[in-house]
Amino acid sequence: MPSKYDMSGSLFKNEEKNKEGANPNWADYKGSITINGVEYWLSGWMKIGQNTGKKFMSLSVKEKERGFKPKPKQADAIKDDLPW
């Protein structure tokens, strides 16, 4: 059964972007959204149109990792190649 929050999400101001040493390319806003039961990270950047001079928000969506599997250690990878 789909969640009552399906097909919705939230964006919050990225307070980390204003701290010293922060990457200026970080999103101005960040949050999450759920679409058809799948959770995604949502990022937004405030921009000014080159032709219009009007403000707009550019968005990016990235699926949240499910079943995170850490990469094998280098020693484990080498051990797997041994014939015994």
C-alpha positions, 0 to 999 in steps of 0.5 A: 500500500502506498504511503500517504506521502507518496508523490510528495517531498520537501526542500530545506535551505542548505545551511552548510553552504554558507559555512567557511570552507564549503563548496560554492557548487553545493545545492542552495536547497536539499531534501527528499521526495518519494515517487511511486514508493521510491525515495530520492534525494532532491537538490535545488539551486537558485539561478538567474536566467541569462536571457530573461534575468529572472530568478528560477530554481534548477532541480536535481533528483538522485535515487537514495541507495538501497541495500548499501554494500561497502566495497571489498577491502583490497586484501579481500579482492586479492584473496578471492583471486587465489586458486586455493 
